[in-house]
């Protein structure tokens, strides 16, 4: 009888145990989404920094070649 009762309430969304489980799942989902957003931003920043670095190298090379003339 106790097993039938537990099986029946397992699918109810408003029990304390189910609410706790749902809250934990939502927290992990939110943390995962935040991590993905941070990774996306890091990739954008890396691309930007690499472009700036290449631009600085080209500028230095141009100055060096202009100085030789």
Steps between C-alpha positions, in 0.01 A plus 500: 500500500781741586669425167179573311464826688859603422455402134186710480648814657823472302333663199343785696680828425421675829657265754795629702734241354398573140523875555850459646606280208358746247675792674833317490454413132414861418811617688727265306337606173553868587864438594556311176344782296717757679812293433412473129450877485837560671670268252338681207617835635851362556515381139390844377761670718771263378413574138504874571834482683654293223384754240649785707826307537526440125423865436777607738747261333413632156538857622841422653615326181388798292690741726806279482489487119437875476798566727729297274422720201 
